[in-house]
Amino acid sequence: MKLSVLALGACATGIFLSVTLLASPIAPPEDRPYPGELRVAVDASDIDRKIVRVHETITGVGPDTVLLYPQWLPGNHAPSGSIDRVAGLTVNANGSKLTWTRDPLDVFAFHVQVPAGVQSIDVAFDYLSPTSAKVGHPEIGHDVLILDWISVVLYPAGYYTRQIPTQPSLTLPAGWKSASALEALSTSGEQTNYKKVMFNTLADSPVYAGRYTARFDLDPGAAAPVHLNLFADKPESLVVRPEQLAAHRALIQQAYKLFGSHHYSHYDFLYSLTEQVLQKGLEHHQSTEVGANPELFTDWDKTASSRDLLPHEFTHSWNGKFRRPADLWTPNFNVPMQGSLLWVYEGQTQYWGQVLAARSGLRSKQQALDQLALLAALYDMQTGRQWRALEDTTNDEIINPRRPMPWRDFQRFEDYYNEGALIWLDADTLIRQRSRGKRSLDDFARSFFGINDGSFVTVTYTFDDVVAALNAVEPYDWATFLHERVNATGKPAFLDGIGRGGYRLVYTDTPSDYARAAEEQRKHSNQTYSIGLDIDTKDSTIANVIWDSPAFKAKLTEGDVMVAVNGSAYSSEALIQAIRAAKGTQAKIELIIKSAEQFKVIDIDYHDGLRYPHLERDASASASLDEILTPRK
């Protein structure tokens, strides 16, 4: 640190000197070998207080050492590092305590005054994992824990993270088992020592651990093994029936048939079946973090809406981890990311996740069609497209890191996922139509994401690269096609892929079995497509109001509590009956709601009855959507 005099002045009690500490510059990352290594020992055994103890030995340090806490997290696409959970930081060398100072402009950077001749320092701190949902998303439960290395480590500035050798070890509660893409070197008691890796690999290799676990081989005998690792808060949640295991094994084979390659030496699905910890969905190069309710396998017939998450995150091993948008790739975790191509990174991954769910049998074809109907109907009525382009939503993780929103469909949020998927359905069916069924987006996936089989080295891409690859599959003005869908405002959603795929969007007064099960799983009553309300059935609270819908015009808002319908106590069925009874009449639907501390009588002027979306076969068009969802031989 440097001392700088800013001002000299006087006051009633005497002369004062105003000074400020100016930090030494933080060295930008360079692609050169780090002259030492990191040894990281993490103790996550204190599951009662949820305190994770961290000790690092960092060699190769110099007098101007700056340690960084990861700020920009891959997969989050945002500066979401949990710096607020770092406490008790101390730095020592040769038994003496060293002074550290946080950078005045970058709170994720710590300047350490290292004496001349000292080459190694010991760093210790506590990572204070959330103790309840009020504090943050839970990571540690009584039976399951999630450890993201990227949250429990400081690393030296000035180097690409792929150039920093790191030796990790982890201590868990007695009797617990764990899984990770990291390879174990040795085990001593409850401590596991892992093989040395580069820091970027450590940060991309979370650990799941728990009291009740199960492990399934999804590609028996393969040179690159793939395993499903389950962690639950009760052993009965770990029972997987043969047909369920077969669908997960089919996912691996259908992905290989799609991409024609893999980019890992082994792959681990880390799957939590519990409500004790956050039910994640986060991609990594050789593993994935996913979570679901404990009943995922035991209530299989009711959980189809959750079953595209696994294929989505698996697809990211090709699209997102191996091939990555150039402005999302960064040399370390403190250089800002840009997400201008998230409609490719996440949008096409969302598309392939839904397709692979159907091709593998994780969903039936009808369930895949029903899910697509829900998405198409949502964007068909969305008003946010009138003012905000899809590309602008790629900033959403920075603008709003998944905080609650009052008018989500008008504000828009992360539409690059699902609207992005509709764009790629549009492109897929257009390629099939123009080539008379000879080519498809499968060919793009293989040529674009399937290159360099077996390589782990990230290959970046740009918008022009995407356009060139599409033109190599089917010559067309793809730049204009994509710009119209990604950058335009004031136009209705592009649903041409559904019509070109041989279907049309229709509405009936009965929800599909898939939609009904999804509502039950979410514990919501969804009248979005009629009066514009989505209601949490646990407490009758309005979870969402569609902008400019009948409910919006009646001045209902998110957070209002339903009390009565047409003079009777509120229930989901009572509201359904009221909507049905008002169809074709002039009678309004009368609600009593509680808004903050006031009770209000609300009249909804709506007479078109119940509306639930479905896809109906259009015999005048080729059923290319059926072909898209058909398993590959």
N, C-alpha and C positions, 0 to 999 in steps of 0.2 A: 504494500500500500504506500501511497505517497501523501505527504502533508502539504496542503496548499492553503495559504492565507487569502481569505476573501475580503475582509474589511477590518478597519481599525476605527473605533469610535469611543464615545463616552456616555455615561449615564450618571444618575444622581449618586450612585454608590462608587463610582470610579470608572476607570478605563476598561473597556472590554475588547477582546480579540475574537473575531468570528473566523472559524476555520472549518474546513471540510476535508474529509478523506476522499481522495480520488483513487479509484481502483486501478491497478495495473491492467493493461489490456488482456482480454481473454484470447488466447491463441486460437485462431481458426483451425478446423481439422485439416490435417494433411495426410495423404496416403503414403505413410512411411511406417516401418515397424516401431512399435513402442519399445523402449530400451529395457523395460522390466516386465513385471506381470502383476496381476491382481490375484490374491487368494481371499476368497469370500466364504466365511463360515456363518451360516444362518441357523438360529435356533427358534423353531416354530412350535415348541412343545407346550407353551403356556396358553392353552386353549380357553382357560377360564377367564383370564384378563385380556386375551387376544393381543398380547404384546409379543412382537417378533424381535429377537435380539440379533443384531448384526455386528460382525467383526470382520474388518478387512485389513490385510497387510498389502501395502502397495509399494513395490520396489521400482527403481528407476526414476525416482522423483528428483526435482531440482529446486533451487531456491525460490522460483516463481511458480510454484505448483498451484493449479486451479483444479478443484474437483467439481464435477458436474453431477447434478441429480437429473435423471431423464425427464424431459419436459414434453417433447412431442412424441406421442406414442403411436407406433404403427398399428393399423387396424382401427384406432380411435380417430385418426386423421385430425388430431387437435392437440393443443397444449394442455393435456389433461393429467400430467404427472402429479402425484399426490404429495407434493412438497410439504403440505401442512401436517402430514402424518409423521414427519421426521422430527425426533426429539432426543435430547440427551447427547448431542453430538460432541465427541471428544477426539482429539488428534494427539498422538504421542510419538516420540522418536527416542530410542535409546533410554527409555524409562522416564523421559521428561515430557511434560505437557507442552504442546505447541499452541500458538495463537491462531485462530481462524477468524475470518471476517467475511460476512456475506457481501456479495457484490451489490453496490447501491442501485444499479440499474437492472441487473439480472438476478432475481432472487433464487434462481436454481443453481447459482455458481458460488463456490466457497473458495476464497483465497487463503492459502496456508503459508505462514512464514516458516520455511524450512531452513535450519542452520546450514552453513557451508559444510560440505563434506558428508552430510546425511543423505543416504540413498534409499532409505526405507522408512515408511511411516505406518503406524497402526491407527486405524480409524474405527470408531465404535459409535453406534447409535441405536435407538429403539425405533422400530416402525410400529406406530400405534394404529393397528387395524380397527375398523369400526366396531364398537361394542354393541351397537343396536342399529336398526334401520333409521333411527332419527339422526344418527351421526353420519351414516353413509351406507353404501351397499355392502352387506356383510360378506366377508371373505373367509372367516373362521367360525365353524360351528362346533358343537360337542361331538359330532361324528364325522364331519367332512371339513377339509380346508382346501383353499386355493392359494398357492404361492406363485406370484408373478415376480420373477427375479428382477425385472425392470423397475419394480417398486422398492426394492430393498438393497440398492447398491449405489455407490458413488464411483465415478470413473474419471480418469485424467483428461483434461481438455488438450486439444492440439493434435489429435490423432483420429483417423477413421476408426470406428469401433471394430471393424474387421481386422484391425492390426494390433489389438490389445489382447494378449493371452490371459485367460482367466481360469482359475482352478476353484470350482465351487464345492461346498459340502453343505449338508442339510441335516438337522436333528428334528425328529418328529416325536409325537407322543408315543409312549410305550405300546407296542402291539399293532401300531398302524402300518398300513402298506401304502405304497405310492406308485405313481407312474409319471413318466416324462419322456420327452424326446432325447433328453440327456442320457448318456450311457454310464451306468454305475462302474466305478473302478474297484471299490471295496466297501464293505460294511462293517462297522464296529458298534455293537449295541444298537442304539436307535439312530446312529449317525451314518449317513451314506456319503461317501466321497465319490464325486463324479469325475469322469475323464476331462482333461483340460480342453477347453474350447476357446474360440475367439469371443470377445465380449458381445458382438452382435448376435451370435448364436445363443449365448446364455440368455440374453434379453428376450429371445424369441422361443424360449423353451420352458414354459411354466410347469409347475409340479401340482398334481392333484393327489391328495392323500386322504385316507379315511379308515374308519373302524371296520366297515363292511364293504368289501370290494369283490369284483369279479372281472375276469379277463378272458376275451374271446379272440381267437385267431380268425381274421376275416379273409385271409388269402393263404391257406395252408400250403407249405412247401415253397412259397415264393422266395426269390432271391432278395426282394425288398419286402420284408414282413409288414403287415398292417394289422393292428390290434385295436379292439374296442375295450376300453377300460372303464368300468362302471363303479361309481362311488355313491352309496346311499346311506340314509339314516336308519334303515331297517332292512334286514336280509331278504325279506320277501320281495322287495322291489328289484332284486337282482336276478329274478327268474326270467330267463329268455327262452321262449318256445322255439322249436326247430324252424318253423316257417318265418319267424321274426329274424332269426340269425341268418337264414337263407337270403332274405331281402337285403340285409346289410352286406353280406358277401357279394350279392349281385351288384350293389352300388360300386364296389371296387372294380369289378369287371366292366361294367357299363362306362365308368369313367375312363378306363384304359382304352376301350373301344372308341370313345369320343376323342380323346386327346392323343392317343397313340404313343404315350410316353409317361414317365414319372420323373420327379425332381427331388427325390429323397432316397436315403439308403434304408430307412424304415419309417413307419408312420404310426402315430398313436392318437386315437380319438380319446380325449379326456372328458368323460361324461358324468356330470353330477345329477343324481335323481333325488333331490332334496329341496326343501324350502329354507334350510338353514343358511345357505349361502346364495349369492347372486346367481341366477340362472343365465349364464353367459352365452354369447355366441361370438367368438373371437378367433380369427384365423392366425395360423403360424405355419412356417414352412414345412416342418416335419411332425406337426401335431395340430390339434384344434381344441379349443375350450368350448364346450357346449353344456347346457343344462336344461332340465325339464322337470315337471312335477314327478313325484315318486311313482305315480300310476302310469307312467309312459308305457311300460310293457304289460302291466297287469290289466289295464283298461285300454287295450290296443285299439278297439273299435271306436273309442271316443277321442283319440289323440292324433288323428291324421293331420290336423292343422299344424302340429309341431314337427312333422317329420320331413320337412324340406330343409331344416336348419343344418343337419349333418351333411347332406350333399352340397349345400351352399358353402359351408366352411371348407369342405374337402376340395371343392372347385378352386378355392383361393390358393391352394398349393400351386396351381398353374397360373391363375389370373389374380395377381395381387402380390404374391410372394416371389415366384420365379419371374414372371413378366409383370412389370409394375410401371404405372405412368411416370414419366420422367420427372414431373414436378412433385411427385409424392416420395420419390427416393431421396434420401438424405444421407450424408456421410457419418453423422452421429445423431443422437436423440435430442439435441438442443438446437439444431438448425431447423427453421420453420419449414413446414410442408405446405404444399398447395394441392388442391383437390379438383382441378378443372376437369379431369377425366374420370371422376368417380362414377359417372353414368356408364362407363365401360367397366371399371374395376369392380364396382358393386352391382351395377345394373345388369351386365351380362352374366355375372356370377349368380345373381338372383334368378335370371332366366334359366341357366343351366342347372341350378339347384332344384327348381321346380320340374324341369324336364327329367333330370336324373332320378328324382324321387319317383316319378311315374315309370321310367324305364326299368328301375330296379325292383319295383313292387313295394317300395315303402309307402306309396300311395297307389290307389287304383287309377285307371284312366278317368273314370267318372269323377273321382275326388279331385284330380288335377284340373278337369274342366270346371268343376264347381269353384275351385279356388280362383281360377282365371276369371270367372264370371264376377266374383266379388271385387276383384281388382278393377276390372273394366267398368263396373257400375260406379265404383268410388271415383274414378277419374272422369267418368262421363258427367258427373254432377259437380265436380270440384270447381269452385269459383276462383281459387288462387292463381290458376293459370292465366287469368285475365290480366294480371298485373306483374306476375313474377315468372321469369323464365326458369326452366328446369336447371340450367347450368348454375344459376345463382344459388340453388339449394345445396350445391356442393360445398358451400361455406357454412352449412348449418351446424356442424359439430363445433365450429369456432364461435358462431353467433350465439348458439343456444345448445350447450352440451346436455341435451336430453332433459331439460327442465320442463315441467308441465306448461301447457299452452292453452290460452282461453279459446282461440278460434283456429284450430289446427289446419283445417282444410283451406281456410282463407290465407293464413300466414304461410302455409306450406312447410313441410319438414321432411328432409331426407327423401324427397320424391325420386331421387336418382336411383333408389333401389327398385321400387315397384313400377313407376312410370318408365324407368330405364329398361326393366324387363319387357314391358309392352313394346318399347322401341325395337328391341332385339327380336321379338316375335314378328313384328312388322317386317324387319329385314330378312328374317329366315323365310317367311312365306313368300316374300317378293323374289328372293333368289330361286326358290323352288318353282315359282310361277314362270319366271323369265327363262329358266333353264329347262323347262318342261320336266321337272322332277329329277334332273340329272345331278344337280348340285344343291347344297344347302348350307346353313350356318355351321353344320358339323364340319364341313370342309375348311371353313375359316378357323374354327377352334383348333383343328389338327395342325394347320399350317402356321397359325399365329402363336398358340400356346404350347404346341407339342414339339417345338424345336429343341435341339440339344438334349436328347434323352439322357437322363441320369445326371445332368449338370445341376449344381446347386447355385451357380453364379447368376445373380439377378440380371435380367436383360430388360432395359427400359423401353417404353414406347411413347409415341406422340400421336396427336390427332392425325397427322399425315400418314403415319405408319398404319393406323387402323384403316384409313381410306384406301391406301395402296393394297393392303391385304384383302379387303373386300373386293376391290377391282380385279385382283388376281383370281378370285373365285368366280365373280360374275361382273363383267364390265357394266358400269352404270355411273350416274352422277351421284356417288355416295356422299360427297362433301355437302352438296345441297340437301340431300335426303336427311343427313344428320343435323345440319344447322337448322333446318326447319323445325325439327322436333326438339332440339336441345336449347336453341337460343331464342325462339319465337315466343311472343306473348299474345294474348287476345284471341287465341284459336282454341277450338275444342280439342279434347284429347285425341291422339291418333290411335284409333282402334281398328285400322285397316287390316292388321294381322289376323284378327278374329274372323272378319268376313272373308279374307283371302284364304284363311285356313278351313273354310267350309262351315262356319257357324255364325249365328247372330245372337246378340244380346237381347234377352226378353225378360219380362217380369211376371211373376205369378203371385198368388196369395199364400203360397206355401214355401217355406225355406227348404233348401236341399238338406239331405241328411248330413252332409259335410258341414254346412253352415250352422245347422242346429247343434251339432256336436262341438263346433268351435265356440259357439255362444256358451254352451254348458261348461266347457273347459275354462273359458275366460271369466265365467260367472257374470255374464252381461246379457241384457236383453237389447237386441239391435233392431231399432226401427229407423235406421239411418235413411233408407231408400223411400220411406213414406213421409212421415212427419219430420224426419231429420234429427232423431234422438238416439243416443246410445246410453243405456242406463246400467249402472253397476247394481247387480241384483243382491249383492251382500248387504247393502245399506240403502238401496233405492236412490242413490245419488246420481244425478246426471253427469256422465263422464265426458260427453261431447255433444255439441249442437252444430249442425251443418249450417254454414253461412247462407243466408237468404232462403232457408227452408221455412216451412210453416211454423216450426217451433221457434226459429229465429225471429220471425215476424211477430210471434206472440210474446217476444222478449224473455224467453227462457235462456238461461246461461249454464255453463259448466259449474258444478257445485251446488245447484239448487237440488232440493230433496223432494221427491214425489211423495205426496201424502194421500191424495184421493183422486179417483177418476169417476166422473159422472155420478158423484154422490156416494160412491162406495170406496172402502179402503183400497189404497193402491196395491196392485200386484202386477206382475208382468202379463198374466193372462187377462186381467181386467182391462189393461191398456189395449191389448190386442183385440179384445171384444169390442171396445169402444171405437177403435179405428175401423173395424169391420162394419159396425152398426151405422157409422156415419157415411159409408159409401153411398153415393148417389142421392143423398138427402141434403137438406139445408141446415141440419142440426150440427152444431159445433161440439167439439170434444172439450168437456169442462174438466180442468185439473185444479187441484189445490196443491200448492207447493210451499215449501219452507225455504225462504231466501234469507240467509243470515238469521236475524232474529224476527223476521216478519213472515206472516203467512199471507199468501196471495191466491186469488182466484184467477185462473188463466183460461181463456177460450182459444182453442186452436181451430182455425177455419180450414179444414181439410176434408175432402170428400172422394178421394180416389182409391180408398181402400188399402189393404196390405200390399206391399210390393217387395218381393225378394228376387234377386237376380239369378238367372240361369243362362246357360248357353244352349241354344236350340240348333239342331242340325239344319243346314241350308243345302238342300239337294241340288241346287243349281250350281254349286261350286265344288271343286275337288276337296276331299277331306284331308288336306295336307296336315292339319293339326293332329288328326289321329296318327298319321305317319310320324310326326315329330315325337309323340309320346310313346311310340312302339319300341320295345326293347331291341337293341342291335344284336344281330347274330354273330 
